[in-house]
């Protein structure tokens, strides 16, 4: 028999009957237990595809059962049923490994969505996270954690310095989980003007304010059935933090100018390079929102903490650039000794410049143009920006000179610069050369 099998655990017969009927309409068989002991006995007898458990049971609580299942029936998605408004219990259950939670009174539409997502997890299994390069212990641990958290619906906060690849981690969590076929909507919270942030997030109705000439769906609605990734969430205004908290807790959103709330099924991932704990202590970030988005934290290590991964990444970036250039021993040694205040993003920019400026197809330490600072945090942003502009000016002039020498024969100019035709075309477009 190919029907999925669900375990329902609740000491209220009416709830058990409601769940059995709802799951039956989804072509899912059910077994029912009234307490923890009965549930454990059934778990020993059957291979279940999903478990739905109440929090309060006659001989224990659902939290104990969630923890027991992680050790004795690993891989079984568990959704917990909590009392309305009991956010602390729901968060604790997610931290213990629960797949998701649903509040009483039961919203059957929400229940069906949770069950469908859980069954997709059971069918597909975890992804290994192969897109995140690196063989260091820190990166192997990170890939293992991504594979685990991808199978739940718990909010995940990705921390780490700028340029470490936090959005890549968020995308991998999305791609490895049951929402992979849904949209992944990344949002830079610091890039939205404060007076537009509510409309951008929640959408608006025609005529709700000056300039609202049509109905517009917000970023939250665009992420329905998928993942909303809130990058630099620390930059959200406090007034918006309150409204986001409600979306997370109630799974509902009210567009600007709308009379009713809309149910939304999304998973929220977030990231920032700032210290959220310190911001909470300083009163710059709401404590209740912090605990809701930080159910699980993944820390992405800085590039300087990853050892020989630096060289592995460098070779990968050069291959992606389709560069014929290679690193000499001096360049490799310099990369291993450099602190990389800008992390992987800085490495990418550094190699892209080096490919353009090197001669003879070999990148030396001098071609890398590393910042002359021993302190990763000591570089002034304004100075770094000016240096970047100067490097682009040098690149632009070198390309223009090569084009003039070859009478604007791009193939010949690329050969003169030691680039492939595609690399030259990319740089001409990026640098705005006409």
Beta strands, then each sheet from edge to edge (+ up, - down):
strand 1: 4-9
strand 2: 28-33
strand 3: 50-54
strand 4: 56-57
strand 5: 60-61
strand 6: 77-82
strand 7: 100-103
strand 8: 156-159
strand 9: 184-188
strand 10: 227-231
strand 11: 252-253
strand 12: 262-263
strand 13: 267-272
strand 14: 296-299
strand 15: 326-327
strand 16: 362-363
sheet 1: 2+ 1+ 3+ 6+ 7+
sheet 2: 4+ 5-
sheet 3: 9+ 10+ 13+ 8+ 14+
sheet 4: 11+ 12-
sheet 5: 15+ 16+
end
